[in-house]
C-alpha cells in the first residue's frame, strides 16, 4: 500500500514522548518505520523550590510538536492526517503529573530534577508512618502465608518462616 493512502485511511500510529528537553512526535508506518516526525524544545524551570513545567507549556509544546509533524506529512506525502489507528504517549521516566478527579493538577509537574521526595522514599519511615505495631505483625503474617501458599517459602510446625 502506498504511504499516502496508508495515512489517509487512518492506519498510521502516532507516538508522542514528553522528554525533559524536547517533546517528540513520530508517525509510524505499517512495518514500524518512521514516516514523519516533529519536535518542540522546552526546558523546565525552578519555581518556589520545585523544578516544573507549566500546564500551558505542555499543551503549547504538544501542539507545536504535532504541527511540525503534520506539516512534514503534508510536504512529503501531500496528505492531511485526519485519523489514526492508535496513539501512544510516554514521558520522562522520573517525572510525574498528579491530577484530581476533575483533571486539575494536585501539585506542580514534578521533574527528575526534584529531590524533595527523598525522605518519603525511605521505606522504613513510610512503614513507620502508616502501620502500627499490630498492623505490621498482621501484614507480615499475611505476606508469609501468601509466600507459603505460593511455595516460595514454608512455615515449619513451630511457626517459623523459611524462605
PyMOL commands that set and color helices and strands:
alter all, ss='L'
color gray80, all
select helices_A, chain A and resi 3-8+55-77+123-130+133-149
alter helices_A, ss='H'
color red, helices_A
select strands_A, chain A and resi 13-18+22-28+34-41+45-47+50-52+86-91+154-155+161-162
alter strands_A, ss='S'
color yellow, strands_A
deselect
rebuild
show_as cartoon
